[in-house]
Each structure stands twice: as C-alpha cells, then as structure tokens.
Amino acid sequence: MAKKTFETALSRLEQIADELESGDLSLDASLKKFDEGIKLADYCNTKLTEARTKVDILLEKNDTIVEEPFSDLDESDE
C-alpha cells in the first residue's frame, strides 16, 4: 500500500462522501465507510494541526514577520 499523505487521505474522504451520498450502499457497508471516513478526517485534522504548528515555529524564527493566528472560519463566508 502506498504511503498515506494528506492529499491521498482527503481524496479518499471525498470519495467516501460521494459513495455515502449516493444512497446505493447497504446499512452495513455505509457504517464501514462512515468509520473509515471518521479515521481519515482525524488523520487529516492531525496533519493540518502539525502544519499550523510548523508555520508558527517558522514565523517565530523570523522577527520581522508578524504572526497572525489562523481562524477557524473566515468571517466573510458566514
């Protein structure tokens, strides 16, 4: 099996969402897909948190750059 990356996990998560939305799966198959999706979402969230931490560290190393915190929601999208 290929090494899991954020991009492959996100792609698989999108595929699972499409499969679940189609409504063609049995209840048992849907539950298995949902479980896989939860695990992938957790993996993606962990990778995003790691990336945010790395960005914060890099910004702290350069005194000329002012750090701006990430926001969970862009207020213009509400």
Buried (B, 14 or more C-beta within 10 A) or exposed (E): EEEEEBEEBBEBBEEBBEBBEEEEBEEEEBEEBBEEBEEBBEBBEEBEEEEEEEEEEEEEEEEEEEEEEEEEEEEEEE
